[in-house]
Amino acid sequence: MNRQMQDFVDYVRTEMVTQMQHGLPATEGALVALRRPMVVPVVTRERKR
């Protein structure tokens, strides 16, 4: 079982290096979609004196 885990870690490491060398975006082919954050300005009201 230890050998299987080491093989898996080696595989993941190899895939990460390959993707980084090709300059692929990290989210391309991702299983979970990420939404871009939106900045919404805050409108404040000043009190009349």
N, CA, C and O atoms as CSV, one atom per row, in Angstrom:
chain,resi,resn,atom,element,x,y,z
A,1,MET,N,N,0.823,-1.189,0.000
A,1,MET,CA,C,0.000,0.000,0.000
A,1,MET,C,C,0.871,1.257,0.000
A,1,MET,O,O,0.522,2.255,-0.632
A,2,ASN,N,N,1.976,1.212,0.691
A,2,ASN,CA,C,2.891,2.353,0.714
A,2,ASN,C,C,3.410,2.654,-0.694
A,2,ASN,O,O,3.536,3.815,-1.084
A,3,ARG,N,N,3.701,1.618,-1.433
A,3,ARG,CA,C,4.197,1.775,-2.810
A,3,ARG,C,C,3.121,2.407,-3.696
A,3,ARG,O,O,3.428,3.249,-4.539
A,4,GLN,N,N,1.871,2.006,-3.507
A,4,GLN,CA,C,0.778,2.581,-4.295
A,4,GLN,C,C,0.616,4.072,-4.004
A,4,GLN,O,O,0.403,4.866,-4.920
A,5,MET,N,N,0.717,4.445,-2.744
A,5,MET,CA,C,0.616,5.859,-2.392
A,5,MET,C,C,1.769,6.655,-2.995
A,5,MET,O,O,1.563,7.764,-3.489
A,6,GLN,N,N,2.960,6.108,-2.960
A,6,GLN,CA,C,4.117,6.787,-3.536
A,6,GLN,C,C,3.955,6.941,-5.047
A,6,GLN,O,O,4.301,7.980,-5.610
A,7,ASP,N,N,3.429,5.903,-5.703
A,7,ASP,CA,C,3.167,5.989,-7.146
A,7,ASP,C,C,2.152,7.095,-7.445
A,7,ASP,O,O,2.301,7.841,-8.413
A,8,PHE,N,N,1.121,7.190,-6.604
A,8,PHE,CA,C,0.106,8.217,-6.801
A,8,PHE,C,C,0.703,9.612,-6.631
A,8,PHE,O,O,0.446,10.502,-7.442
A,9,VAL,N,N,1.492,9.803,-5.587
A,9,VAL,CA,C,2.131,11.102,-5.344
A,9,VAL,C,C,3.047,11.465,-6.510
A,9,VAL,O,O,3.074,12.618,-6.941
A,10,ASP,N,N,3.782,10.506,-7.014
A,10,ASP,CA,C,4.656,10.750,-8.174
A,10,ASP,C,C,3.843,11.158,-9.397
A,10,ASP,O,O,4.240,12.057,-10.138
A,11,TYR,N,N,2.713,10.501,-9.607
A,11,TYR,CA,C,1.847,10.826,-10.739
A,11,TYR,C,C,1.325,12.260,-10.628
A,11,TYR,O,O,1.378,13.021,-11.594
A,12,VAL,N,N,0.823,12.623,-9.448
A,12,VAL,CA,C,0.281,13.973,-9.242
A,12,VAL,C,C,1.381,15.009,-9.444
A,12,VAL,O,O,1.158,16.038,-10.082
A,13,ARG,N,N,2.552,14.745,-8.907
A,13,ARG,CA,C,3.673,15.676,-9.059
A,13,ARG,C,C,4.022,15.850,-10.539
A,13,ARG,O,O,4.232,16.974,-10.997
A,14,THR,N,N,4.084,14.761,-11.279
A,14,THR,CA,C,4.406,14.821,-12.707
A,14,THR,C,C,3.357,15.628,-13.469
A,14,THR,O,O,3.699,16.445,-14.324
A,15,GLU,N,N,2.084,15.399,-13.160
A,15,GLU,CA,C,1.010,16.136,-13.829
A,15,GLU,C,C,1.077,17.631,-13.521
A,15,GLU,O,O,0.871,18.461,-14.407
A,16,MET,N,N,1.361,17.966,-12.280
A,16,MET,CA,C,1.463,19.382,-11.908
A,16,MET,C,C,2.604,20.064,-12.651
A,16,MET,O,O,2.438,21.175,-13.154
A,17,VAL,N,N,3.747,19.415,-12.724
A,17,VAL,CA,C,4.896,19.998,-13.416
A,17,VAL,C,C,4.576,20.165,-14.896
A,17,VAL,O,O,4.900,21.193,-15.490
A,18,THR,N,N,3.940,19.160,-15.493
A,18,THR,CA,C,3.588,19.222,-16.915
A,18,THR,C,C,2.643,20.393,-17.182
A,18,THR,O,O,2.838,21.141,-18.140
A,19,GLN,N,N,1.628,20.554,-16.346
A,19,GLN,CA,C,0.667,21.643,-16.543
A,19,GLN,C,C,1.328,22.999,-16.347
A,19,GLN,O,O,1.035,23.942,-17.082
A,20,MET,N,N,2.211,23.107,-15.371
A,20,MET,CA,C,2.892,24.384,-15.130
A,20,MET,C,C,3.821,24.725,-16.291
A,20,MET,O,O,3.948,25.895,-16.654
A,21,GLN,N,N,4.465,23.731,-16.873
A,21,GLN,CA,C,5.376,23.981,-17.991
A,21,GLN,C,C,4.616,24.418,-19.235
A,21,GLN,O,O,5.126,25.213,-20.023
A,22,HIS,N,N,3.416,23.913,-19.418
A,22,HIS,CA,C,2.622,24.283,-20.582
A,22,HIS,C,C,1.869,25.590,-20.373
A,22,HIS,O,O,1.275,26.116,-21.314
A,23,GLY,N,N,1.886,26.113,-19.169
A,23,GLY,CA,C,1.236,27.386,-18.881
A,23,GLY,C,C,-0.269,27.338,-18.958
A,23,GLY,O,O,-0.905,28.345,-19.270
A,24,LEU,N,N,-0.854,26.186,-18.679
A,24,LEU,CA,C,-2.301,26.063,-18.720
A,24,LEU,C,C,-2.914,26.752,-17.505
A,24,LEU,O,O,-2.356,26.689,-16.410
A,25,PRO,N,N,-4.051,27.405,-17.689
A,25,PRO,CA,C,-4.722,28.009,-16.541
A,25,PRO,C,C,-5.089,26.938,-15.517
A,25,PRO,O,O,-5.445,25.818,-15.880
A,26,ALA,N,N,-5.000,27.286,-14.255
A,26,ALA,CA,C,-5.260,26.316,-13.189
A,26,ALA,C,C,-6.705,25.833,-13.196
A,26,ALA,O,O,-6.976,24.710,-12.770
A,27,THR,N,N,-7.636,26.655,-13.671
A,27,THR,CA,C,-9.044,26.276,-13.626
A,27,THR,C,C,-9.507,25.530,-14.866
A,27,THR,O,O,-10.633,25.033,-14.894
A,28,GLU,N,N,-8.683,25.438,-15.878
A,28,GLU,CA,C,-9.103,24.734,-17.086
A,28,GLU,C,C,-9.240,23.250,-16.774
A,28,GLU,O,O,-8.301,22.619,-16.289
A,29,GLY,N,N,-10.393,22.711,-17.050
A,29,GLY,CA,C,-10.647,21.304,-16.785
A,29,GLY,C,C,-10.972,21.020,-15.323
A,29,GLY,O,O,-10.993,19.862,-14.907
A,30,ALA,N,N,-11.223,22.059,-14.547
A,30,ALA,CA,C,-11.526,21.873,-13.132
A,30,ALA,C,C,-12.898,21.222,-12.963
A,30,ALA,O,O,-13.775,21.366,-13.815
A,31,LEU,N,N,-13.065,20.521,-11.877
A,31,LEU,CA,C,-14.338,19.867,-11.597
A,31,LEU,C,C,-15.347,20.815,-10.962
A,31,LEU,O,O,-16.554,20.588,-11.047
A,32,VAL,N,N,-14.861,21.873,-10.330
A,32,VAL,CA,C,-15.735,22.822,-9.654
A,32,VAL,C,C,-15.591,24.183,-10.330
A,32,VAL,O,O,-14.492,24.730,-10.421
A,33,ALA,N,N,-16.699,24.714,-10.793
A,33,ALA,CA,C,-16.668,26.023,-11.452
A,33,ALA,C,C,-16.488,27.122,-10.406
A,33,ALA,O,O,-17.092,27.074,-9.335
A,34,LEU,N,N,-15.671,28.090,-10.719
A,34,LEU,CA,C,-15.449,29.222,-9.829
A,34,LEU,C,C,-16.036,30.469,-10.465
A,34,LEU,O,O,-15.851,30.716,-11.656
A,35,ARG,N,N,-16.738,31.247,-9.671
A,35,ARG,CA,C,-17.295,32.499,-10.171
A,35,ARG,C,C,-16.324,33.618,-9.846
A,35,ARG,O,O,-15.686,33.620,-8.793
A,36,ARG,N,N,-16.222,34.556,-10.750
A,36,ARG,CA,C,-15.394,35.731,-10.517
A,36,ARG,C,C,-16.079,36.614,-9.482
A,36,ARG,O,O,-17.289,36.823,-9.566
A,37,PRO,N,N,-15.339,37.136,-8.510
A,37,PRO,CA,C,-15.971,38.012,-7.523
A,37,PRO,C,C,-16.378,39.340,-8.151
A,37,PRO,O,O,-15.702,39.850,-9.045
A,38,MET,N,N,-17.480,39.887,-7.678
A,38,MET,CA,C,-17.960,41.185,-8.162
A,38,MET,C,C,-17.784,42.207,-7.056
A,38,MET,O,O,-18.090,41.942,-5.894
A,39,VAL,N,N,-17.296,43.362,-7.424
A,39,VAL,CA,C,-17.167,44.461,-6.472
A,39,VAL,C,C,-18.373,45.361,-6.651
A,39,VAL,O,O,-18.631,45.871,-7.741
A,40,VAL,N,N,-19.108,45.549,-5.568
A,40,VAL,CA,C,-20.305,46.381,-5.602
A,40,VAL,C,C,-20.046,47.598,-4.725
A,40,VAL,O,O,-19.788,47.454,-3.530
A,41,PRO,N,N,-20.111,48.807,-5.309
A,41,PRO,CA,C,-19.853,50.012,-4.513
A,41,PRO,C,C,-20.955,50.202,-3.468
A,41,PRO,O,O,-22.125,49.908,-3.709
A,42,VAL,N,N,-20.548,50.696,-2.319
A,42,VAL,CA,C,-21.486,50.979,-1.241
A,42,VAL,C,C,-21.932,52.432,-1.360
A,42,VAL,O,O,-21.106,53.343,-1.431
A,43,VAL,N,N,-23.237,52.636,-1.381
A,43,VAL,CA,C,-23.801,53.983,-1.463
A,43,VAL,C,C,-24.217,54.382,-0.056
A,43,VAL,O,O,-25.030,53.709,0.578
A,44,THR,N,N,-23.658,55.467,0.420
A,44,THR,CA,C,-24.043,55.941,1.758
A,44,THR,C,C,-24.818,57.230,1.629
A,44,THR,O,O,-24.589,58.018,0.712
A,45,ARG,N,N,-25.730,57.438,2.546
A,45,ARG,CA,C,-26.520,58.666,2.564
A,45,ARG,C,C,-26.015,59.524,3.725
A,45,ARG,O,O,-25.807,59.041,4.838
A,46,GLU,N,N,-25.829,60.796,3.433
A,46,GLU,CA,C,-25.424,61.703,4.492
A,46,GLU,C,C,-26.684,62.269,5.137
A,46,GLU,O,O,-27.667,62.575,4.461
A,47,ARG,N,N,-26.630,62.400,6.451
A,47,ARG,CA,C,-27.779,62.946,7.176
A,47,ARG,C,C,-27.834,64.469,6.988
A,47,ARG,O,O,-26.810,65.153,7.013
A,48,LYS,N,N,-29.047,64.973,6.799
A,48,LYS,CA,C,-29.234,66.424,6.699
A,48,LYS,C,C,-29.329,66.982,8.106
A,48,LYS,O,O,-29.987,66.402,8.970
A,49,ARG,N,N,-28.677,68.099,8.331
A,49,ARG,CA,C,-28.689,68.720,9.657
A,49,ARG,C,C,-29.561,69.916,9.678
A,49,ARG,O,O,-29.691,70.566,10.715
